Amino acid sequence: MSGGHAHALHVHGHSSVHKLPGHLKVAGLLLFVAAVVATPARALWAFGLYAIGLGVVAGLAGIPARFIGKRMLIEVPFLLFALLLPFVGEAPYTSFAGIRISEAGLLAAWTILAKASCGVVASILLAATTEIPEILAGMNRLRVPAAIVAIAGFMVRYLEVISDEMGRMRVAMAARGYEPKMFWQIKALATSAGALFIRSYERGERVYLAMVARGFQGTMPTTDDSPAAAIDIARALAIPALAGIVAVLALVGAR
């Protein structure tokens, strides 16, 4: 299943990474993230290798570093929280430029920074090289519960619908000379949010009833169930396999 629904994170291309089956890329992402999470935070060399691996994938896929950097802004709130940990953590403490810093908090901050960044970049690369229908079809082939796949699919598709509906409501309010932006105008914003929820819910109900009338039974039809080629499996799982080896070496070295 390819094409269909383009999304803002996708970068059209014909690289070897783009051509890999969706379910292999989803499996590769899960294995890579599992390896990153299992890696001890003190194994700095391991995270350096993970970064190199992600860079190789981005290079093969032709994904610009600037594109990835912009999408990584989503983790800024978590990084801001992590930056506070060295100052509120527990003993033992160390001193830097006359400021007392918690060693445990510093390690926790590094853990969040390194592991979250690796996971976010890996997810960005998956989204940049895989269309939404391919990801959903891949989740189906990996035997992810059908309800979860359906919810994820409708959520992604309805984000754009809700965004368009919200845009029309804002235009209508502006056309009437009222465009609430200030805190004391929160009542108008809350009313708009409520109306948006009701409209979205009603539209979802209509779409669901129309799908049931056409034979929908909880799963979307798939168009390609052919087994993946051995070369595709090797390409998709190369980086995750190396990441697994690195994680094992890091765990052994931490003992």
LINDA-V930023 format. One record per backbone hydrogen bond with DSSP energy under -1.0 kcal/mol. NH is the residue of the N-H (numbers start at 0). CO is the residue of the C=O. Records with the same first field share a line. If there is no record, write none. Layout:
NH: CO  CO
This chain:
4: 2
9: 6
10: 127
18: 14
24: 20
25: 21
26: 22
27: 23
28: 24
29: 25
30: 26
31: 27
32: 28
33: 29
34: 30
35: 31
36: 32
37: 33
42: 39
43: 41
46: 42
47: 43
48: 44
49: 45
50: 46
51: 47
52: 48
53: 49
54: 50
55: 51
56: 52
57: 53
58: 54
59: 55
60: 56
62: 57
67: 63
68: 64
69: 65
70: 66
71: 67
72: 69
73: 70
74: 71
75: 72
78: 74
79: 75
80: 76
81: 77
82: 78
86: 83
88: 84
93: 100
95: 98
98: 95
100: 93
101: 85
102: 91
105: 101
106: 102
107: 103
108: 104
109: 105
110: 106
111: 107
112: 108
113: 109
114: 110
115: 111
116: 112
117: 113
118: 114
119: 115
120: 116
121: 117
122: 118
123: 119
124: 120
125: 121
126: 122
127: 123
128: 124
134: 130
135: 131
136: 132
137: 133
138: 134
139: 135
140: 136
141: 137
142: 139
143: 138
148: 144
149: 145
150: 146
151: 147
152: 148
153: 149
154: 150
155: 151
156: 152
157: 153
158: 154
161: 157
162: 158
163: 159
164: 160
165: 161
166: 162
167: 163
168: 164
169: 165
170: 166
171: 167
172: 168
173: 169
174: 170
176: 173
177: 172
184: 181
185: 182
188: 184
189: 185
190: 186
191: 187
192: 188
193: 189
194: 190
195: 191
196: 192
197: 193
198: 194
199: 195
200: 196
201: 197
202: 198
203: 199
204: 200
205: 201
206: 202
207: 203
208: 204
209: 205
210: 206
211: 207
212: 208
214: 211
215: 210
232: 228
233: 229
234: 230
235: 231
236: 232
240: 236
241: 237
242: 238
243: 239
244: 240
245: 241
246: 242
247: 243
248: 244
249: 245
250: 246
251: 247
252: 248
253: 249
254: 251
